[in-house]
Structures are given as structure tokens and as C-alpha cells.
Amino acid sequence: MSALVPSGIVKIADIGCGYGSLAGYMRETPNCSRFVYTGYDINPTLIAACQQYSHLPSKSFVIGDCPTELVDFSVMSGTYNMAVTKDLIHWERYMFRCLAKCWDQSRIGMIFNVLVADKSHISDGMLYHCEVDKLRRRCIKQFGTTRIIRERSLPRDATLVVTRQKFSG
Ligand SMILES: C[S@@+](CC[C@H](N)C(=O)[O-])C[C@H]1O[C@@H](n2cnc3c(N)ncnc32)[C@H](O)[C@@H]1O
């Protein structure tokens, strides 16, 4: 996000914020004060915990699966990893419906990660793994320019950075 927007205020929606660890990370990391954070989660218990224990005002945490207002970026870390069905088509359809709702509210783009496999599947432990190039093609077709970030220390993880045309460089 810093590379795409080198200066100024950046509004982000952390979709699937869990216990708000990104908010905590941003608080402790230098140069993050220009990021204006709102966390969203479909789990009301987690949102209540964030509202109670985070350093941010309680309105910074909202129950939901997409931003309720326009933001610069939607970010999702691990949000779509835990599938609630064994039906891959069904799960991917659900994930793309969620992504489309986030995309509609994201001025610059969205950034999300997935577990990587040679062939898309849902594991016995109900974790969604996907063929990243296929996912990238679908993101390009449905949304916009999509780059993949791989990190050597996390070989089974890929981050997709989807941006609107005028921000894609
Ligand atoms: C693996 S946790 C990751 C939490 C956090 N992002 C982190 O990195 O610590 C996934 C979170 O996403 C939430 N979640 C799952 N599906 C969601 C959806 N469609 N929209 C919003 N939140 C969702 C879950 O309730 C859970 O808190």
C-alpha cells in the first residue's frame, strides 16, 4: 500500500480482522499513522472483543463482510482460508461474491492472501488451497490488474494485489 500511495492519508478496511492484529501491528510500526483503519468481521464476538480491547474507538470495528463506505484499500489476511463447505465451486463462488462487494467499495484496490496448491482443493481440515495463476486470471477478468507477491519464508502463501487501472502503474 505504501508503494502504491507513497504519501498522504490512506483509508483501509481490514476485512476479516479477527482480533484486530493488523490494527495492533500498525500501531507499533513507524510511519503507519497515515493509515486510517476500520476492521470488519462476520463474527460478532470478535468485533466485540476488538471494540473492548483495541486502542481504537469502538466505531473502528464493524460487523460485516465488506466496507460500509468507500476506502482506498480493502485488505484480507486469511479471511477466505477456512471453508465452510467441501464444495470447491460453491466456496470459490462465495469468495468472489465477497471480493466483488469489497471491490465496489475500494477506490484503489484490494489485497488478499490465499493458501497455495498445484490444484485447487479444500483439505480435510477445511482449508481452501488454490491454484494461484488460475485465481489471478479470474481476478484480472473480473476486477483489474493483479500482481502476485510470494514470500520465501511462507512458501504455501500468496498475496494478490488487485488494482484499478489508473493505479496499476
Ligand atoms: C484466519 S482469521 C484471520 C484474522 C486476521 N485477518 C489475522 O490475520 O489475524 C479469518 C477471519 O476472517 C473472518 N471471516 C471469514 N469469512 C469472512 C468474510 N466473508 N467476511 C469477513 N470476515 C470473514 C473470520 O471470522 C475470522 O475472524
The ligand as an ORCA input file, in Angstrom:
! r2SCAN-3c Opt
* xyz 0 1
  C      -7.818    -16.756      9.837
  S      -8.683    -15.456     10.609
  C      -7.620    -14.094     10.216
  C      -7.774    -12.944     11.145
  C      -6.903    -11.721     10.835
  N      -7.099    -11.237      9.494
  C      -5.462    -12.014     11.091
  O      -4.675    -12.038     10.149
  O      -5.083    -12.173     12.268
  C     -10.058    -15.228      9.482
  C     -11.090    -14.228      9.965
  O     -11.960    -13.902      8.888
  C     -13.297    -13.857      9.340
  N     -14.147    -14.095      8.146
  C     -14.364    -15.249      7.498
  N     -15.084    -15.042      6.382
  C     -15.324    -13.705      6.326
  C     -15.981    -12.872      5.398
  N     -16.554    -13.359      4.300
  N     -16.022    -11.538      5.640
  C     -15.454    -11.018      6.759
  N     -14.806    -11.770      7.682
  C     -14.729    -13.094      7.457
  C     -13.381    -14.906     10.432
  O     -14.444    -14.659     11.314
  C     -12.006    -14.772     11.090
  O     -12.031    -13.831     12.140
*
